[in-house]
Amino acid sequence: MRKIVFLAVLGVFSLAGCDKGGPPASDKTTTASGTSAVPAAAATYEIACAKCIYAMPGVPSCAAAVKVGGKPLLLSGASIDIMAIDGCKAAKQATIEGKVEGDKFVATKVEVKK
């Protein structure tokens, strides 16, 4: 008898947690890897060399990386010569348009601040 009462109470509580009228959908989408991809307007980010400055594992040569939320992500999409802006010596500030997709930042526009 206790088991039946316990299951009935458990069922009531599990149904009480179902809220079909939740908040409106946000602009977030989920990528194939299961991470959020947030479309972003132009914002200021730190940009530097993934190998020399951020020491990202698995990056064999100099490549641009953007620090988003304290985590460096490889930059793809927009082309930037990280060595030409001295990104191997120090991080720079840049206005970047794009979005996070998995473990990469896909940029549509990159403008390094002087």
PyMOL commands that set and color helices and strands:
alter all, ss='L'
color gray80, all
select helices_A, chain A and resi 2-16
alter helices_A, ss='H'
color red, helices_A
select strands_A, chain A and resi 29-30+36-37+39-49+64-68+71-77+92-101+104-112
alter strands_A, ss='S'
color yellow, strands_A
deselect
rebuild
show_as cartoon
